[in-house]
Amino acid sequence: MNAVHTPTNIDTIAVELRNLLATVDAQVAAAYGWTDIKITYDFREFAGGSVNDPWRWALSEVVTAELMHRLTVLNRQRFEKFSQAQAAAPGPAKRGRRSKAASPVPQKDLFSGDNG
């Protein structure tokens, strides 16, 4: 991954991996039905990187912001739908105590010692 994140590395394997990352992200966006988003990558400075390695091959900032916005909206919609379904669902049935007369095993059999 270091080779992928290094802007000066133009090795064919590193370039192919960069292309594969972009392809996977484009396919995921398409699976959500977001075919109107052009998945673009670029090298971005990474605040958590070291002095010698401040770069990351990543989605562009514009695409990242748009995807985060859409995922937030989708998450809110799904939460609201789930909340409405939970509110409309009947609560658990209350169970009362059974009377001793309704016991499935007669009391005398419990202590009779007869296992048969």
N, C-alpha and C positions, 0 to 999 in steps of 0.2 A: 504494500500500500504506500510505502514511502515513495516508490518510483512513480506511482500514479499521482501523488500530491506534489511532485517536484516539477515546476513549470519548465525547467530546462531539459527535462528528460523526454526525448522524442523516440525512445526505443519503441519498436513496433508492438511489443507486448503491453507496455504501459499505455500506449495510445489505444490499443484494442480494448483494454480494460476500461478506460475512460468512456469509450463508445458504448460498451456493454452496460455500464452504470446508467448512462443516459437512456439507453433502450429500455432497461428494466423500469426506470421511473416513468417513461412515456407509456409503457404498457399498464402500469398501475394506474396512472391518471386516466387512461382509456377505460380501464375496468370500472372506474367510478363514473364514467360517462363524460369526462372532462376533456373531450377531444379538441376543444377550442384553445387549450393552453399549449403553447410551444415550449417544450421542455428544453431549457438552455442551461448549460454549465459554463463555468469559468473558474479561473483561479482566484480565490479570495484570500485576503489576509485573515489569519486565524488568531484571535487575541490570545488563545491558550497555547499557541505554538512557541517554540523556542526561537532564539535569535537566529539560529542557523536554519530553522525550518518553520517560517511563519505562514506558509501557504497550505491551502486545501483545495482540491478539485471538488467543487460543490455546485449545487443548483444556484443560479443567479439570485441575487437578492430580490428582484422583482417577482420571479417565479416562486421563490420560497414564501414571500409575503402573501401572494395570491393563494397558494396551496394551503397555507395555515388559515387564512380567512375562510376558505371553502370547507376545510375540515372542521373548523369551529362552528360554522353554520350547520353543517350536517350533524355534528354531535348534538347541538342544541335541539334540532328537529327530532332526532331520535330520542333524546331525553324527554322532550315534551310528549311525544307519542307514547312512550313507555309510561310516563307519569299519568297520562289520561287513561291508559288501559288499566293501570293499577287502581286508580280511583274508581273506575267503573266495575271492577271485579268484585264479586261478593266476598265478604270476609270469611274467615274459617268458621265452620259450623261449631257452635258451642256444644260441648258434650257435658251432660249431667252425670251425676253419680248413678251407678246402677244399684238397684236394690239388691239385697242379699237373696231375695226370692228369685231374681232373674239370673243368678249365677249359673254358668254353664256346667259347673261341676258340683254335684251335691256335696254339702259340707261333710257328711258322714264318710264319704269315700276318701277324703283327704287324710284322715287319721285312722282309717280302719286297718291299715297294714296289709290290706289285700292288694296285691300288684296285678291281679289278673283281670 
